[in-house]
Amino acid sequence: MKPQEDAYQAVIREMKEETGLENFHVEKLITEDFWENVDGAIHNRYFYQISVSNVPDEWDHQPTGGGDEAGLTFHFFWISSEHEVQLIKGHGDYLNRIFT
């Protein structure tokens, strides 16, 4: 989160910067937790349920937030089960709350 943002404002900005999506609605906060990264840094994480409309099945997007992601291209696609893909540690922690 940026200094002037609350968590809700940050999720909207991050969705646009990271995915390029514009047609979405933040439904609700699923949970908040604290997570230790492999380098020992503790991160306060917020997980939101978001609904989207008018989006393709797959798309590529270059993040616009700068930092370590500058110059990268992300490839996005939808999944229909929490077991469909293997994510890196910590990234799928709450998928079971979406796929019930």
Biopython code that builds the backbone (N, CA, C, O; Angstrom):
import numpy as np
from Bio.PDB.StructureBuilder import StructureBuilder

atoms = [
    (1, "MET", "N", (0.841, -1.178, 0.000)),
    (1, "MET", "CA", (0.000, 0.000, 0.000)),
    (1, "MET", "C", (0.886, 1.242, 0.000)),
    (1, "MET", "O", (1.944, 1.286, 0.628)),
    (2, "LYS", "N", (0.420, 2.222, -0.712)),
    (2, "LYS", "CA", (1.103, 3.511, -0.694)),
    (2, "LYS", "C", (0.641, 4.294, 0.529)),
    (2, "LYS", "O", (-0.436, 4.024, 1.061)),
    (3, "PRO", "N", (1.442, 5.266, 0.987)),
    (3, "PRO", "CA", (1.098, 5.981, 2.232)),
    (3, "PRO", "C", (-0.309, 6.581, 2.261)),
    (3, "PRO", "O", (-0.936, 6.591, 3.320)),
    (4, "GLN", "N", (-0.816, 7.072, 1.155)),
    (4, "GLN", "CA", (-2.123, 7.731, 1.157)),
    (4, "GLN", "C", (-3.283, 6.758, 0.929)),
    (4, "GLN", "O", (-4.435, 7.189, 0.870)),
    (5, "GLU", "N", (-3.006, 5.455, 0.801)),
    (5, "GLU", "CA", (-4.040, 4.484, 0.470)),
    (5, "GLU", "C", (-4.474, 3.665, 1.681)),
    (5, "GLU", "O", (-3.711, 3.437, 2.619)),
    (6, "ASP", "N", (-5.740, 3.230, 1.620)),
    (6, "ASP", "CA", (-6.166, 2.162, 2.513)),
    (6, "ASP", "C", (-6.102, 0.866, 1.700)),
    (6, "ASP", "O", (-5.800, 0.899, 0.507)),
    (7, "ALA", "N", (-6.380, -0.259, 2.331)),
    (7, "ALA", "CA", (-6.245, -1.558, 1.655)),
    (7, "ALA", "C", (-7.181, -1.663, 0.454)),
    (7, "ALA", "O", (-6.791, -2.207, -0.580)),
    (8, "TYR", "N", (-8.395, -1.160, 0.569)),
    (8, "TYR", "CA", (-9.361, -1.220, -0.527)),
    (8, "TYR", "C", (-8.857, -0.431, -1.744)),
    (8, "TYR", "O", (-8.924, -0.924, -2.871)),
    (9, "GLN", "N", (-8.364, 0.766, -1.526)),
    (9, "GLN", "CA", (-7.824, 1.572, -2.638)),
    (9, "GLN", "C", (-6.608, 0.900, -3.261)),
    (9, "GLN", "O", (-6.421, 0.954, -4.476)),
    (10, "ALA", "N", (-5.783, 0.268, -2.434)),
    (10, "ALA", "CA", (-4.581, -0.406, -2.936)),
    (10, "ALA", "C", (-4.937, -1.600, -3.816)),
    (10, "ALA", "O", (-4.272, -1.833, -4.825)),
    (11, "VAL", "N", (-5.964, -2.359, -3.458)),
    (11, "VAL", "CA", (-6.315, -3.522, -4.276)),
    (11, "VAL", "C", (-6.825, -3.072, -5.648)),
    (11, "VAL", "O", (-6.558, -3.736, -6.649)),
    (12, "ILE", "N", (-7.538, -1.978, -5.705)),
    (12, "ILE", "CA", (-8.013, -1.457, -6.999)),
    (12, "ILE", "C", (-6.826, -1.016, -7.851)),
    (12, "ILE", "O", (-6.747, -1.364, -9.029)),
    (13, "ARG", "N", (-5.908, -0.259, -7.268)),
    (13, "ARG", "CA", (-4.722, 0.186, -8.015)),
    (13, "ARG", "C", (-3.886, -1.004, -8.467)),
    (13, "ARG", "O", (-3.461, -1.061, -9.621)),
    (14, "GLU", "N", (-3.646, -1.954, -7.564)),
    (14, "GLU", "CA", (-2.821, -3.114, -7.900)),
    (14, "GLU", "C", (-3.454, -3.963, -8.995)),
    (14, "GLU", "O", (-2.750, -4.448, -9.881)),
    (15, "MET", "N", (-4.765, -4.149, -8.949)),
    (15, "MET", "CA", (-5.442, -4.920, -10.005)),
    (15, "MET", "C", (-5.210, -4.282, -11.368)),
    (15, "MET", "O", (-4.908, -4.977, -12.337)),
    (16, "LYS", "N", (-5.346, -2.978, -11.444)),
    (16, "LYS", "CA", (-5.155, -2.284, -12.718)),
    (16, "LYS", "C", (-3.696, -2.352, -13.160)),
    (16, "LYS", "O", (-3.414, -2.638, -14.324)),
    (17, "GLU", "N", (-2.760, -2.090, -12.234)),
    (17, "GLU", "CA", (-1.339, -2.093, -12.582)),
    (17, "GLU", "C", (-0.842, -3.490, -12.953)),
    (17, "GLU", "O", (-0.123, -3.654, -13.938)),
    (18, "GLU", "N", (-1.223, -4.490, -12.167)),
    (18, "GLU", "CA", (-0.674, -5.835, -12.342)),
    (18, "GLU", "C", (-1.340, -6.624, -13.458)),
    (18, "GLU", "O", (-0.675, -7.398, -14.147)),
    (19, "THR", "N", (-2.652, -6.439, -13.651)),
    (19, "THR", "CA", (-3.381, -7.273, -14.615)),
    (19, "THR", "C", (-3.824, -6.529, -15.866)),
    (19, "THR", "O", (-4.056, -7.149, -16.903)),
    (20, "GLY", "N", (-3.944, -5.212, -15.783)),
    (20, "GLY", "CA", (-4.481, -4.439, -16.894)),
    (20, "GLY", "C", (-6.000, -4.452, -16.942)),
    (20, "GLY", "O", (-6.589, -3.809, -17.811)),
    (21, "LEU", "N", (-6.646, -5.167, -16.034)),
    (21, "LEU", "CA", (-8.105, -5.241, -16.034)),
    (21, "LEU", "C", (-8.717, -3.929, -15.558)),
    (21, "LEU", "O", (-8.188, -3.266, -14.665)),
    (22, "GLU", "N", (-9.825, -3.573, -16.163)),
    (22, "GLU", "CA", (-10.567, -2.372, -15.791)),
    (22, "GLU", "C", (-11.982, -2.703, -15.330)),
    (22, "GLU", "O", (-12.553, -1.983, -14.511)),
    (23, "ASN", "N", (-12.551, -3.789, -15.852)),
    (23, "ASN", "CA", (-13.940, -4.153, -15.564)),
    (23, "ASN", "C", (-13.996, -5.162, -14.419)),
    (23, "ASN", "O", (-14.167, -6.361, -14.636)),
    (24, "PHE", "N", (-13.848, -4.653, -13.204)),
    (24, "PHE", "CA", (-13.912, -5.534, -12.046)),
    (24, "PHE", "C", (-14.585, -4.818, -10.888)),
    (24, "PHE", "O", (-14.699, -3.593, -10.859)),
    (25, "HIS", "N", (-15.025, -5.631, -9.937)),
    (25, "HIS", "CA", (-15.682, -5.117, -8.738)),
    (25, "HIS", "C", (-15.101, -5.850, -7.535)),
    (25, "HIS", "O", (-15.049, -7.080, -7.520)),
    (26, "VAL", "N", (-14.668, -5.108, -6.540)),
    (26, "VAL", "CA", (-14.156, -5.697, -5.312)),
    (26, "VAL", "C", (-15.358, -6.111, -4.469)),
    (26, "VAL", "O", (-16.101, -5.265, -3.970)),
    (27, "GLU", "N", (-15.541, -7.431, -4.316)),
    (27, "GLU", "CA", (-16.702, -7.960, -3.596)),
    (27, "GLU", "C", (-16.542, -7.835, -2.084)),
    (27, "GLU", "O", (-17.367, -7.220, -1.408)),
    (28, "LYS", "N", (-15.454, -8.435, -1.557)),
    (28, "LYS", "CA", (-15.282, -8.426, -0.101)),
    (28, "LYS", "C", (-13.868, -8.841, 0.265)),
    (28, "LYS", "O", (-13.159, -9.459, -0.530)),
    (29, "LEU", "N", (-13.472, -8.493, 1.470)),
    (29, "LEU", "CA", (-12.213, -8.952, 2.038)),
    (29, "LEU", "C", (-12.410, -10.397, 2.478)),
    (29, "LEU", "O", (-13.320, -10.697, 3.251)),
    (30, "ILE", "N", (-11.551, -11.297, 1.982)),
    (30, "ILE", "CA", (-11.630, -12.701, 2.395)),
    (30, "ILE", "C", (-10.906, -12.896, 3.716)),
    (30, "ILE", "O", (-11.445, -13.498, 4.644)),
    (31, "THR", "N", (-9.679, -12.383, 3.799)),
    (31, "THR", "CA", (-8.914, -12.484, 5.035)),
    (31, "THR", "C", (-7.702, -11.575, 4.966)),
    (31, "THR", "O", (-7.327, -11.091, 3.898)),
    (32, "GLU", "N", (-7.103, -11.355, 6.110)),
    (32, "GLU", "CA", (-5.858, -10.601, 6.230)),
    (32, "GLU", "C", (-4.916, -11.464, 7.059)),
    (32, "GLU", "O", (-5.343, -12.090, 8.029)),
    (33, "ASP", "N", (-3.639, -11.501, 6.686)),
    (33, "ASP", "CA", (-2.689, -12.265, 7.490)),
    (33, "ASP", "C", (-1.308, -11.627, 7.454)),
    (33, "ASP", "O", (-1.088, -10.620, 6.781)),
    (34, "PHE", "N", (-0.393, -12.226, 8.184)),
    (34, "PHE", "CA", (1.016, -11.844, 8.169)),
    (34, "PHE", "C", (1.792, -13.050, 7.671)),
    (34, "PHE", "O", (1.565, -14.168, 8.132)),
    (35, "TRP", "N", (2.698, -12.836, 6.742)),
    (35, "TRP", "CA", (3.411, -13.921, 6.068)),
    (35, "TRP", "C", (4.887, -13.606, 6.018)),
    (35, "TRP", "O", (5.278, -12.480, 5.710)),
    (36, "GLU", "N", (5.719, -14.609, 6.324)),
    (36, "GLU", "CA", (7.162, -14.420, 6.302)),
    (36, "GLU", "C", (7.729, -14.890, 4.967)),
    (36, "GLU", "O", (7.574, -16.052, 4.589)),
    (37, "ASN", "N", (8.379, -13.987, 4.267)),
    (37, "ASN", "CA", (9.016, -14.281, 2.999)),
    (37, "ASN", "C", (10.299, -15.081, 3.248)),
    (37, "ASN", "O", (10.779, -15.147, 4.380)),
    (38, "VAL", "N", (10.853, -15.687, 2.193)),
    (38, "VAL", "CA", (12.077, -16.487, 2.341)),
    (38, "VAL", "C", (13.248, -15.645, 2.845)),
    (38, "VAL", "O", (14.168, -16.185, 3.460)),
    (39, "ASP", "N", (13.235, -14.341, 2.600)),
    (39, "ASP", "CA", (14.319, -13.471, 3.083)),
    (39, "ASP", "C", (14.101, -13.004, 4.527)),
    (39, "ASP", "O", (14.894, -12.222, 5.051)),
    (40, "GLY", "N", (13.026, -13.481, 5.171)),
    (40, "GLY", "CA", (12.744, -13.122, 6.557)),
    (40, "GLY", "C", (11.835, -11.915, 6.727)),
    (40, "GLY", "O", (11.398, -11.626, 7.841)),
    (41, "ALA", "N", (11.541, -11.208, 5.644)),
    (41, "ALA", "CA", (10.655, -10.040, 5.727)),
    (41, "ALA", "C", (9.221, -10.486, 6.017)),
    (41, "ALA", "O", (8.737, -11.464, 5.446)),
    (42, "ILE", "N", (8.554, -9.761, 6.906)),
    (42, "ILE", "CA", (7.159, -10.041, 7.249)),
    (42, "ILE", "C", (6.264, -9.112, 6.430)),
    (42, "ILE", "O", (6.456, -7.896, 6.409)),
    (43, "HIS", "N", (5.289, -9.711, 5.761)),
    (43, "HIS", "CA", (4.355, -8.949, 4.921)),
    (43, "HIS", "C", (2.952, -9.057, 5.486)),
    (43, "HIS", "O", (2.495, -10.149, 5.825)),
    (44, "ASN", "N", (2.272, -7.931, 5.587)),
    (44, "ASN", "CA", (0.856, -7.894, 5.937)),
    (44, "ASN", "C", (0.097, -8.034, 4.626)),
    (44, "ASN", "O", (0.168, -7.157, 3.764)),
    (45, "ARG", "N", (-0.634, -9.146, 4.474)),
    (45, "ARG", "CA", (-1.313, -9.433, 3.206)),
    (45, "ARG", "C", (-2.822, -9.340, 3.375)),
    (45, "ARG", "O", (-3.369, -9.679, 4.424)),
    (46, "TYR", "N", (-3.485, -8.871, 2.313)),
    (46, "TYR", "CA", (-4.932, -8.756, 2.262)),
    (46, "TYR", "C", (-5.416, -9.540, 1.054)),
    (46, "TYR", "O", (-4.872, -9.390, -0.040)),
    (47, "PHE", "N", (-6.437, -10.379, 1.239)),
    (47, "PHE", "CA", (-6.983, -11.190, 0.158)),
    (47, "PHE", "C", (-8.434, -10.799, -0.059)),
    (47, "PHE", "O", (-9.261, -10.888, 0.848)),
    (48, "TYR", "N", (-8.729, -10.363, -1.280)),
    (48, "TYR", "CA", (-10.071, -9.910, -1.632)),
    (48, "TYR", "C", (-10.692, -10.818, -2.672)),
    (48, "TYR", "O", (-9.998, -11.385, -3.515)),
    (49, "GLN", "N", (-12.005, -10.951, -2.604)),
    (49, "GLN", "CA", (-12.764, -11.611, -3.664)),
    (49, "GLN", "C", (-13.162, -10.532, -4.645)),
    (49, "GLN", "O", (-13.731, -9.510, -4.260)),
    (50, "ILE", "N", (-12.862, -10.759, -5.921)),
    (50, "ILE", "CA", (-13.093, -9.767, -6.963)),
    (50, "ILE", "C", (-13.857, -10.431, -8.098)),
    (50, "ILE", "O", (-13.516, -11.539, -8.511)),
    (51, "SER", "N", (-14.877, -9.771, -8.599)),
    (51, "SER", "CA", (-15.596, -10.276, -9.773)),
    (51, "SER", "C", (-15.186, -9.422, -10.973)),
    (51, "SER", "O", (-14.931, -8.224, -10.848)),
    (52, "VAL", "N", (-15.129, -10.068, -12.133)),
    (52, "VAL", "CA", (-14.705, -9.383, -13.351)),
    (52, "VAL", "C", (-15.727, -9.602, -14.459)),
    (52, "VAL", "O", (-16.531, -10.533, -14.406)),
    (53, "SER", "N", (-15.684, -8.735, -15.457)),
    (53, "SER", "CA", (-16.560, -8.901, -16.620)),
    (53, "SER", "C", (-15.799, -8.456, -17.869)),
    (53, "SER", "O", (-14.853, -7.672, -17.797)),
    (54, "ASN", "N", (-16.237, -8.973, -19.003)),
    (54, "ASN", "CA", (-15.636, -8.630, -20.299)),
    (54, "ASN", "C", (-14.124, -8.838, -20.318)),
    (54, "ASN", "O", (-13.368, -7.928, -20.659)),
    (55, "VAL", "N", (-13.694, -10.039, -19.951)),
    (55, "VAL", "CA", (-12.273, -10.360, -19.979)),
    (55, "VAL", "C", (-12.057, -11.621, -20.814)),
    (55, "VAL", "O", (-12.907, -12.512, -20.824)),
    (56, "PRO", "N", (-10.926, -11.701, -21.512)),
    (56, "PRO", "CA", (-10.639, -12.896, -22.309)),
    (56, "PRO", "C", (-10.276, -14.082, -21.415)),
    (56, "PRO", "O", (-10.059, -13.919, -20.214)),
    (57, "ASP", "N", (-10.212, -15.269, -22.008)),
    (57, "ASP", "CA", (-9.801, -16.461, -21.272)),
    (57, "ASP", "C", (-8.326, -16.396, -20.889)),
    (57, "ASP", "O", (-7.929, -16.921, -19.849)),
    (58, "GLU", "N", (-7.513, -15.752, -21.728)),
    (58, "GLU", "CA", (-6.082, -15.568, -21.484)),
    (58, "GLU", "C", (-5.671, -14.198, -22.002)),
    (58, "GLU", "O", (-6.261, -13.694, -22.957)),
    (59, "TRP", "N", (-4.657, -13.587, -21.376)),
    (59, "TRP", "CA", (-4.123, -12.323, -21.857)),
    (59, "TRP", "C", (-2.742, -12.085, -21.271)),
    (59, "TRP", "O", (-2.382, -12.657, -20.242)),
    (60, "ASP", "N", (-1.978, -11.238, -21.935)),
    (60, "ASP", "CA", (-0.664, -10.814, -21.468)),
    (60, "ASP", "C", (-0.741, -9.349, -21.066)),
    (60, "ASP", "O", (-1.504, -8.572, -21.640)),
    (61, "HIS", "N", (0.065, -8.983, -20.067)),
    (61, "HIS", "CA", (0.065, -7.596, -19.615)),
    (61, "HIS", "C", (1.434, -7.258, -19.046)),
    (61, "HIS", "O", (2.035, -8.062, -18.333)),
    (62, "GLN", "N", (1.921, -6.074, -19.362)),
    (62, "GLN", "CA", (3.155, -5.563, -18.774)),
    (62, "GLN", "C", (2.764, -4.658, -17.616)),
    (62, "GLN", "O", (2.111, -3.636, -17.825)),
    (63, "PRO", "N", (3.157, -5.023, -16.387)),
    (63, "PRO", "CA", (2.776, -4.231, -15.219)),
    (63, "PRO", "C", (3.242, -2.783, -15.343)),
    (63, "PRO", "O", (4.295, -2.497, -15.912)),
    (64, "THR", "N", (2.432, -1.881, -14.798)),
    (64, "THR", "CA", (2.727, -0.453, -14.919)),
    (64, "THR", "C", (3.187, 0.168, -13.606)),
    (64, "THR", "O", (3.397, 1.379, -13.543)),
    (65, "GLY", "N", (3.348, -0.633, -12.563)),
    (65, "GLY", "CA", (3.703, -0.089, -11.256)),
    (65, "GLY", "C", (5.177, 0.198, -11.068)),
    (65, "GLY", "O", (5.558, 0.837, -10.087)),
    (66, "GLY", "N", (6.030, -0.267, -11.999)),
    (66, "GLY", "CA", (7.468, -0.039, -11.876)),
    (66, "GLY", "C", (8.115, -1.014, -10.910)),
    (66, "GLY", "O", (7.552, -2.070, -10.620)),
    (67, "GLY", "N", (9.270, -0.674, -10.418)),
    (67, "GLY", "CA", (9.983, -1.521, -9.471)),
    (67, "GLY", "C", (10.557, -2.758, -10.129)),
    (67, "GLY", "O", (10.959, -2.718, -11.292)),
    (68, "ASP", "N", (10.596, -3.862, -9.390)),
    (68, "ASP", "CA", (11.183, -5.112, -9.873)),
    (68, "ASP", "C", (10.442, -5.702, -11.072)),
    (68, "ASP", "O", (11.000, -6.529, -11.793)),
    (69, "GLU", "N", (9.214, -5.294, -11.291)),
    (69, "GLU", "CA", (8.413, -5.848, -12.382)),
    (69, "GLU", "C", (8.573, -5.084, -13.682)),
    (69, "GLU", "O", (8.018, -5.500, -14.699)),
    (70, "ALA", "N", (9.301, -3.996, -13.689)),
    (70, "ALA", "CA", (9.490, -3.197, -14.908)),
    (70, "ALA", "C", (10.113, -4.066, -15.993)),
    (70, "ALA", "O", (11.113, -4.744, -15.759)),
    (71, "GLY", "N", (9.517, -4.042, -17.176)),
    (71, "GLY", "CA", (10.021, -4.797, -18.307)),
    (71, "GLY", "C", (9.511, -6.221, -18.398)),
    (71, "GLY", "O", (9.766, -6.898, -19.394)),
    (72, "LEU", "N", (8.796, -6.697, -17.385)),
    (72, "LEU", "CA", (8.246, -8.051, -17.418)),
    (72, "LEU", "C", (6.921, -8.073, -18.153)),
    (72, "LEU", "O", (6.243, -7.051, -18.258)),
    (73, "THR", "N", (6.558, -9.227, -18.655)),
    (73, "THR", "CA", (5.234, -9.459, -19.220)),
    (73, "THR", "C", (4.609, -10.619, -18.466)),
    (73, "THR", "O", (5.189, -11.703, -18.405)),
    (74, "PHE", "N", (3.434, -10.404, -17.892)),
    (74, "PHE", "CA", (2.720, -11.450, -17.174)),
    (74, "PHE", "C", (1.723, -12.096, -18.125)),
    (74, "PHE", "O", (1.103, -11.417, -18.943)),
    (75, "HIS", "N", (1.574, -13.408, -18.014)),
    (75, "HIS", "CA", (0.571, -14.140, -18.785)),
    (75, "HIS", "C", (-0.503, -14.604, -17.807)),
    (75, "HIS", "O", (-0.200, -15.301, -16.839)),
    (76, "PHE", "N", (-1.748, -14.226, -18.050)),
    (76, "PHE", "CA", (-2.863, -14.547, -17.167)),
    (76, "PHE", "C", (-3.810, -15.526, -17.831)),
    (76, "PHE", "O", (-3.987, -15.510, -19.049)),
    (77, "PHE", "N", (-4.420, -16.382, -17.017)),
    (77, "PHE", "CA", (-5.469, -17.291, -17.462)),
    (77, "PHE", "C", (-6.295, -17.673, -16.243)),
    (77, "PHE", "O", (-5.831, -17.583, -15.107)),
    (78, "TRP", "N", (-7.517, -18.098, -16.497)),
    (78, "TRP", "CA", (-8.444, -18.446, -15.413)),
    (78, "TRP", "C", (-8.310, -19.917, -15.077)),
    (78, "TRP", "O", (-8.019, -20.737, -15.947)),
    (79, "ILE", "N", (-8.523, -20.250, -13.805)),
    (79, "ILE", "CA", (-8.545, -21.641, -13.378)),
    (79, "ILE", "C", (-9.918, -21.945, -12.791)),
    (79, "ILE", "O", (-10.637, -21.032, -12.384)),
    (80, "SER", "N", (-10.282, -23.217, -12.746)),
    (80, "SER", "CA", (-11.595, -23.597, -12.232)),
    (80, "SER", "C", (-11.514, -24.440, -10.965)),
    (80, "SER", "O", (-12.533, -24.912, -10.462)),
    (81, "SER", "N", (-10.297, -24.628, -10.449)),
    (81, "SER", "CA", (-10.108, -25.420, -9.239)),
    (81, "SER", "C", (-8.827, -24.976, -8.555)),
    (81, "SER", "O", (-7.878, -24.561, -9.220)),
    (82, "GLU", "N", (-8.792, -25.060, -7.239)),
    (82, "GLU", "CA", (-7.586, -24.685, -6.499)),
    (82, "GLU", "C", (-6.433, -25.639, -6.764)),
    (82, "GLU", "O", (-5.284, -25.313, -6.466)),
    (83, "HIS", "N", (-6.721, -26.825, -7.325)),
    (83, "HIS", "CA", (-5.692, -27.831, -7.590)),
    (83, "HIS", "C", (-5.229, -27.837, -9.048)),
    (83, "HIS", "O", (-4.395, -28.661, -9.422)),
    (84, "GLU", "N", (-5.744, -26.952, -9.857)),
    (84, "GLU", "CA", (-5.456, -26.938, -11.291)),
    (84, "GLU", "C", (-4.028, -26.506, -11.609)),
    (84, "GLU", "O", (-3.455, -26.963, -12.598)),
    (85, "VAL", "N", (-3.453, -25.649, -10.803)),
    (85, "VAL", "CA", (-2.084, -25.173, -11.012)),
    (85, "VAL", "C", (-1.338, -25.216, -9.681)),
    (85, "VAL", "O", (-1.948, -25.204, -8.612)),
    (86, "GLN", "N", (-0.016, -25.265, -9.764)),
    (86, "GLN", "CA", (0.807, -25.190, -8.561)),
    (86, "GLN", "C", (1.424, -23.801, -8.516)),
    (86, "GLN", "O", (2.140, -23.405, -9.435)),
    (87, "LEU", "N", (1.150, -23.070, -7.460)),
    (87, "LEU", "CA", (1.663, -21.722, -7.299)),
    (87, "LEU", "C", (2.848, -21.728, -6.343)),
    (87, "LEU", "O", (3.013, -22.662, -5.558)),
    (88, "ILE", "N", (3.671, -20.688, -6.410)),
    (88, "ILE", "CA", (4.793, -20.605, -5.489)),
    (88, "ILE", "C", (4.278, -20.411, -4.072)),
    (88, "ILE", "O", (3.140, -19.990, -3.864)),
    (89, "LYS", "N", (5.117, -20.718, -3.113)),
    (89, "LYS", "CA", (4.744, -20.707, -1.704)),
    (89, "LYS", "C", (4.012, -19.414, -1.313)),
    (89, "LYS", "O", (4.488, -18.304, -1.550)),
    (90, "GLY", "N", (2.849, -19.606, -0.711)),
    (90, "GLY", "CA", (2.088, -18.487, -0.181)),
    (90, "GLY", "C", (1.087, -17.865, -1.134)),
    (90, "GLY", "O", (0.195, -17.142, -0.689)),
    (91, "HIS", "N", (1.202, -18.118, -2.425)),
    (91, "HIS", "CA", (0.337, -17.440, -3.391)),
    (91, "HIS", "C", (-1.049, -18.066, -3.518)),
    (91, "HIS", "O", (-1.981, -17.404, -3.976)),
    (92, "GLY", "N", (-1.199, -19.306, -3.129)),
    (92, "GLY", "CA", (-2.509, -19.943, -3.215)),
    (92, "GLY", "C", (-3.115, -20.244, -1.862)),
    (92, "GLY", "O", (-4.000, -21.093, -1.755)),
    (93, "ASP", "N", (-2.655, -19.565, -0.833)),
    (93, "ASP", "CA", (-3.053, -19.892, 0.537)),
    (93, "ASP", "C", (-4.560, -19.881, 0.786)),
    (93, "ASP", "O", (-5.042, -20.647, 1.620)),
    (94, "TYR", "N", (-5.303, -19.047, 0.097)),
    (94, "TYR", "CA", (-6.728, -18.929, 0.402)),
    (94, "TYR", "C", (-7.631, -19.266, -0.787)),
    (94, "TYR", "O", (-8.804, -18.892, -0.801)),
    (95, "LEU", "N", (-7.089, -19.971, -1.779)),
    (95, "LEU", "CA", (-7.923, -20.380, -2.911)),
    (95, "LEU", "C", (-9.059, -21.274, -2.462)),
    (95, "LEU", "O", (-10.120, -21.286, -3.087)),
    (96, "ASN", "N", (-8.855, -22.029, -1.383)),
    (96, "ASN", "CA", (-9.926, -22.900, -0.884)),
    (96, "ASN", "C", (-11.139, -22.099, -0.421)),
    (96, "ASN", "O", (-12.227, -22.661, -0.298)),
    (97, "ARG", "N", (-10.984, -20.814, -0.165)),
    (97, "ARG", "CA", (-12.120, -19.981, 0.249)),
    (97, "ARG", "C", (-12.910, -19.464, -0.950)),
    (97, "ARG", "O", (-14.014, -18.943, -0.796)),
    (98, "ILE", "N", (-12.341, -19.609, -2.134)),
    (98, "ILE", "CA", (-13.025, -19.193, -3.355)),
    (98, "ILE", "C", (-13.670, -20.399, -4.022)),
    (98, "ILE", "O", (-14.828, -20.352, -4.438)),
    (99, "PHE", "N", (-12.894, -21.492, -4.117)),
    (99, "PHE", "CA", (-13.380, -22.723, -4.739)),
    (99, "PHE", "C", (-13.971, -23.617, -3.662)),
    (99, "PHE", "O", (-13.274, -24.454, -3.090)),
    (100, "THR", "N", (-15.250, -23.438, -3.389)),
    (100, "THR", "CA", (-15.902, -24.221, -2.330)),
    (100, "THR", "C", (-16.836, -25.257, -2.902)),
    (100, "THR", "O", (-17.466, -26.002, -2.150)),
]
sb = StructureBuilder()
sb.init_structure("model")
sb.init_model(0)
sb.init_chain("A")
sb.init_seg("    ")
for serial, (resi, resn, name, xyz) in enumerate(atoms, 1):
    if name == "N":
        sb.init_residue(resn, " ", resi, " ")
    sb.init_atom(name, np.array(xyz, "f"), 0.0, 1.0, " ", f" {name:<3s}", serial, name[0])
structure = sb.get_structure()
